[in-house]
Amino acid sequence: MDRRLCSDPATLDGVGDQGLVARAKALAAELDAAAVVRRHRKAVSERRVTTRPAPDSMAYLSVLMPVEQAVCLQATLGRDADSLIATGNSGGRTRNQVMVDLLFERGTGQMVASGVPVAVKLVLSDETLLTGGNEPAQLQLQGLGAVPAGIARQLVADSLDAHTETTLQRLYACPQSGALTAMESQSRTFPKGLAKLIDLRDRTCRTPWCDAPIRHHDHIRSHDKSGPTSVRNGSGLCEACNYAKEAPRWTARPMQRPGRRHLLDLGTPTGHHYRSIAPPLPTPARHSAVEAVLLAHLRAS
């Protein structure tokens, strides 16, 4: 390839970076076609959809797919957006806005982009939801993080207005520390409800300095060493951190902290120890002593 591209200076005369890359790719396909086919097959097997946060409570949805599928999808969305604009049915939206809304509608079956199901994945305090509080909510999906209180309330309202299936599930937490109520299980694997609780508590991978999305629900003290399947002995980890933790000389143990946020100690092969504490839940509404007594009587009845 060096000989074909660089032996004669005139070959690359006036060629820019993109042109050079294109010529190199064409030569690679010519000189080793079988390798190009193998790489393409491997790339197709790794197609995926990912999400990452963007400023102002937005997010990037990225799709890695074969080029022919991507071109077809882009062309179809553009064609249909142009058709809606030409017939006056765009509702004042721009071409890009119409394309995004069409993609959402065809991917979810929702007729409006604002009717997003928010059950379980959106964690907010009762004060934020019901009394106009300003504490941000937390969007658990892919660790996208904080959502301003006004936007969180609008998400819930839009889901109800769009008749989207919406569920509000109450979470009990210590008012002082924000720690979730514990749950126990005798199961070897984490049941769905317990796994959900761990997801809500940890939000992202619990390994210090790793903010990757949770992929595995791990026994901090391994099941082989009589570690229980419980919320105290469970942690949310990304796939890479869970596998690394099983390597020799790695240690992990939960720290006993009744009524306080979950804490675990992680030991590395170098002998260093790091502690990971679960983030707090949104602050619940504060009740007066009289309200607390009335609530206790209501729950008892």
Phi, psi and omega per residue, in radians:
M1 nan -0.689 3.077
D2 -1.041 -0.742 -3.107
R3 -1.142 -0.756 -3.099
R4 -1.206 -0.608 -3.059
L5 -1.594 -0.615 -2.902
C6 -2.058 -0.103 -3.095
S7 -1.158 -0.561 3.136
D8 -2.001 2.006 -3.127
P9 -0.969 -0.482 -3.114
A10 -1.192 -0.359 -3.098
T11 -1.074 -0.651 -3.073
L12 -1.895 0.291 -3.131
D13 -1.114 2.062 3.117
G14 1.369 0.100 -3.111
V15 -1.495 2.255 3.112
G16 -1.502 -3.087 -3.089
D17 -1.042 -0.826 -3.099
Q18 -1.139 -0.676 3.106
G19 -1.129 -0.667 3.118
L20 -1.141 -0.760 3.106
V21 -1.077 -0.732 -3.124
A22 -1.109 -0.725 3.133
R23 -1.169 -0.695 3.127
A24 -1.113 -0.732 3.112
K25 -1.115 -0.722 3.133
A26 -1.109 -0.703 3.106
L27 -1.163 -0.699 3.112
A28 -1.074 -0.723 3.123
A29 -1.154 -0.569 3.138
E30 -1.310 -0.725 -3.030
L31 -1.445 -0.485 -3.131
D32 -2.518 1.225 -3.069
A33 -1.081 -0.624 -3.106
A34 -1.111 -0.691 3.135
A35 -1.144 -0.667 3.119
V36 -1.102 -0.720 3.126
V37 -1.130 -0.732 3.129
R38 -1.104 -0.758 -3.138
R39 -1.112 -0.680 3.132
H40 -1.132 -0.770 3.137
R41 -1.091 -0.715 3.106
K42 -1.132 -0.724 3.135
A43 -1.108 -0.697 3.124
V44 -1.097 -0.671 3.140
S45 -1.172 -0.312 -3.110
E46 -1.752 0.294 3.112
R47 -1.082 2.529 -3.028
R48 -2.869 2.901 3.056
V49 -2.107 2.277 -3.133
T50 -2.304 2.768 3.121
T51 -2.301 2.433 3.050
R52 -2.474 2.620 -3.046
P53 -1.237 2.641 3.037
A54 -2.220 2.856 -3.140
P55 -1.084 2.782 3.010
D56 1.094 0.760 3.089
S57 0.997 0.648 3.052
M58 -1.971 3.038 3.128
A59 -2.624 2.634 3.050
Y60 -1.701 2.193 3.021
L61 -1.804 2.005 -3.096
S62 -1.940 2.393 3.134
V63 -2.171 2.092 3.035
L64 -1.709 1.982 -3.049
M65 -2.578 2.890 3.080
P66 -0.986 2.558 -3.013
V67 -1.063 -0.606 -3.120
E68 -1.177 -0.604 3.083
Q69 -1.210 -0.730 -3.133
A70 -1.110 -0.765 3.136
V71 -1.127 -0.720 3.131
C72 -1.108 -0.770 -3.136
L73 -1.121 -0.800 3.131
Q74 -1.075 -0.773 -3.114
A75 -1.147 -0.689 -3.132
T76 -1.162 -0.780 3.110
L77 -1.099 -0.732 3.122
G78 -1.132 -0.725 3.125
R79 -1.090 -0.801 -3.098
D80 -1.236 -0.584 3.070
A81 -1.149 -0.754 3.101
D82 -1.067 -0.653 3.136
S83 -1.140 -0.758 3.123
L84 -1.129 -0.695 3.127
I85 -1.169 -0.736 -3.107
A86 -1.140 -0.576 -3.128
T87 -1.583 0.048 3.106
G88 1.349 0.355 -3.099
N89 -1.860 0.327 -3.092
S90 -1.468 -0.203 -3.116
G91 1.151 0.476 3.131
G92 1.429 0.063 -3.134
R93 -1.395 2.666 3.049
T94 -1.333 2.973 3.138
R95 -1.063 -0.761 3.138
N96 -1.125 -0.721 3.129
Q97 -1.105 -0.720 3.117
V98 -1.120 -0.699 3.137
M99 -1.106 -0.739 3.116
V100 -1.109 -0.770 -3.125
D101 -1.148 -0.640 3.089
L102 -1.140 -0.722 3.122
L103 -1.083 -0.766 3.123
F104 -1.107 -0.803 -3.094
E105 -1.080 -0.754 -3.098
R106 -1.330 -0.410 3.118
G107 -1.488 -0.433 -3.059
T108 -2.067 -0.307 -3.065
G109 1.463 -0.015 3.096
Q110 -1.375 2.475 3.135
M111 -1.462 -0.385 3.125
V112 -2.235 2.514 -3.071
A113 -1.229 -0.363 -3.077
S114 -1.439 -0.185 -3.090
G115 -1.516 0.996 -3.072
V116 -1.429 2.248 3.049
P117 -1.099 2.199 -3.077
V118 -2.072 0.128 -3.109
A119 -1.065 2.381 3.070
V120 1.228 -0.812 -3.020
K121 -1.289 -0.326 3.129
L122 -1.876 2.002 -3.078
V123 -1.903 2.072 -3.139
L124 -2.510 2.742 -3.116
S125 -1.333 2.769 3.083
D126 -1.097 -0.549 3.127
E127 -1.167 -0.729 3.102
T128 -1.129 -0.733 -3.073
L129 -1.275 -0.727 -2.898
L130 -1.871 -0.438 -3.016
T131 -2.139 0.278 3.082
G132 1.339 0.418 3.115
G133 -1.115 2.830 -3.051
N134 -1.869 -0.003 -3.133
E135 -1.217 2.274 -3.106
P136 -1.099 2.670 2.986
A137 -1.524 2.974 3.098
Q138 -2.078 2.201 3.087
L139 -1.678 1.955 -3.006
Q140 -1.304 -0.417 -3.038
L141 -1.077 2.084 3.093
Q142 0.963 0.424 3.103
G143 1.062 0.658 -3.079
L144 -1.267 -0.251 2.930
G145 1.555 -2.623 -2.949
A146 -1.257 2.475 3.050
V147 -2.166 2.182 3.130
P148 -0.923 2.556 -3.023
A149 -0.986 -0.764 -3.119
G150 -1.092 -0.679 3.118
I151 -1.206 -0.673 3.116
A152 -1.074 -0.786 3.101
R153 -1.096 -0.656 3.135
Q154 -1.167 -0.647 3.096
L155 -1.050 -0.780 3.130
V156 -1.129 -0.796 -3.117
A157 -1.111 -0.726 -3.131
D158 -1.143 -0.653 3.116
S159 -1.110 -0.719 3.117
L160 -1.176 -0.744 -3.135
D161 -1.118 -0.584 -3.120
A162 -1.516 0.089 -3.131
H163 1.023 0.544 3.023
T164 -1.334 2.476 3.121
E165 -1.092 1.978 -3.055
T166 -2.218 2.282 -3.127
T167 -2.156 2.279 3.011
L168 -1.800 2.112 -3.105
Q169 -2.047 2.205 -3.085
R170 -1.417 2.327 3.061
L171 -1.970 2.347 -3.131
Y172 -1.750 2.244 -3.112
A173 -2.403 2.696 3.069
C174 -1.176 2.179 -3.093
P175 -1.045 -0.555 -3.088
Q176 -1.384 -0.754 -3.010
S177 -1.838 -0.332 -3.067
G178 1.369 0.239 -3.130
A179 -1.340 2.444 3.106
L180 -1.298 2.700 3.043
T181 -1.200 2.421 -3.070
A182 -1.334 2.692 3.010
M183 -2.355 2.510 -3.135
E184 -2.034 2.706 3.096
S185 -2.685 2.572 3.075
Q186 -1.652 0.073 -3.073
S187 -1.286 2.608 3.083
R188 -1.231 -0.735 3.067
T189 -1.731 2.808 -3.107
F190 -1.347 2.089 3.097
P191 -1.062 2.842 -3.055
K192 -0.997 -0.780 -3.118
G193 -1.136 -0.709 -3.137
L194 -1.224 -0.685 3.084
A195 -1.085 -0.672 3.112
K196 -1.122 -0.708 3.126
L197 -1.092 -0.736 3.118
I198 -1.119 -0.713 3.099
D199 -1.058 -0.765 -3.133
L200 -1.163 -0.635 -3.110
R201 -1.286 -0.792 -2.976
D202 -1.576 -0.548 3.104
R203 1.213 -0.962 3.092
T204 -2.314 3.112 -3.133
C205 -0.919 2.334 -3.065
R206 -1.420 -0.114 3.074
T207 -1.134 2.278 -3.128
P208 -0.944 2.384 3.131
W209 1.227 0.129 3.061
C210 -1.924 2.081 -3.136
D211 -1.892 0.372 -3.101
A212 -1.190 2.703 3.090
P213 -1.077 2.615 3.104
I214 -1.233 2.246 3.079
R215 -2.082 -0.535 -3.102
H216 -2.182 2.588 3.006
H217 -1.860 1.954 -2.909
D218 -1.879 2.510 2.938
H219 -1.374 2.031 3.140
I220 -1.044 -0.963 2.915
R221 -1.625 2.085 -2.909
S222 -1.029 2.671 3.115
H223 -1.082 -0.568 3.114
D224 -1.139 -0.405 3.109
K225 -1.813 0.524 3.084
S226 1.171 0.433 3.060
G227 -1.259 2.243 -3.081
P228 -1.301 2.718 3.004
T229 -1.529 1.558 -3.048
S230 -2.486 2.888 3.129
V231 -1.181 -0.559 3.110
R232 -1.217 -0.657 -3.116
N233 -1.645 0.164 3.133
G234 -1.920 2.612 3.066
S235 -2.567 2.646 3.068
G236 -1.596 2.189 -3.123
L237 -2.274 2.684 2.944
C238 -1.312 2.914 -3.063
E239 -1.080 -0.775 -3.086
A240 -1.124 -0.749 -3.111
C241 -1.199 -0.605 3.119
N242 -1.145 -0.728 3.108
Y243 -1.189 -0.696 -3.136
A244 -1.101 -0.640 -3.113
K245 -1.097 -0.433 -3.119
E246 -1.459 -0.072 -3.133
A247 -1.271 2.765 -3.132
P248 -1.005 2.513 3.026
R249 1.281 0.137 2.956
W250 -1.561 2.427 3.106
T251 -2.282 2.704 3.074
A252 -2.675 2.472 3.083
R253 -2.676 2.474 3.060
P254 -1.336 2.557 3.123
M255 -1.766 2.346 -3.118
Q256 -1.301 2.050 -3.127
R257 -2.515 1.311 -3.094
P258 -0.990 2.259 3.088
G259 1.296 0.123 -3.124
R260 -2.135 2.971 -3.088
R261 -1.134 2.604 -3.046
H262 -1.077 2.391 -3.105
L263 -2.361 2.379 3.049
L264 -2.317 2.649 3.133
D265 -1.906 2.219 -3.116
L266 -2.033 2.128 3.107
G267 -1.846 2.389 -3.090
T268 -1.804 2.882 3.117
P269 -1.057 -0.335 3.128
T270 -1.435 -0.060 -3.134
G271 1.613 -0.022 3.112
H272 -1.428 2.611 3.109
H273 -2.150 2.389 3.137
Y274 -2.257 2.550 -3.140
R275 -1.959 2.472 -3.134
S276 -2.172 2.145 -3.141
I277 -1.965 2.379 -3.126
A278 -1.168 2.516 3.116
P279 -1.204 2.708 3.140
P280 -1.335 2.674 2.995
L281 -1.323 2.824 3.017
P282 -0.959 2.546 -3.063
T283 -1.225 2.197 3.111
P284 -1.275 2.842 3.096
A285 -1.077 2.490 -3.114
R286 -1.589 2.189 -3.131
H287 -1.764 2.580 3.033
S288 -1.289 2.968 3.137
A289 -1.077 -0.676 3.137
V290 -1.148 -0.770 3.117
E291 -1.081 -0.677 3.132
A292 -1.089 -0.731 3.109
V293 -1.129 -0.772 3.133
L294 -1.083 -0.747 3.110
L295 -1.083 -0.698 3.123
A296 -1.102 -0.708 3.120
H297 -1.169 -0.694 3.129
L298 -1.120 -0.739 3.136
R299 -1.166 -0.631 3.142
A300 -1.174 -0.563 -3.121
S301 -1.451 nan nan
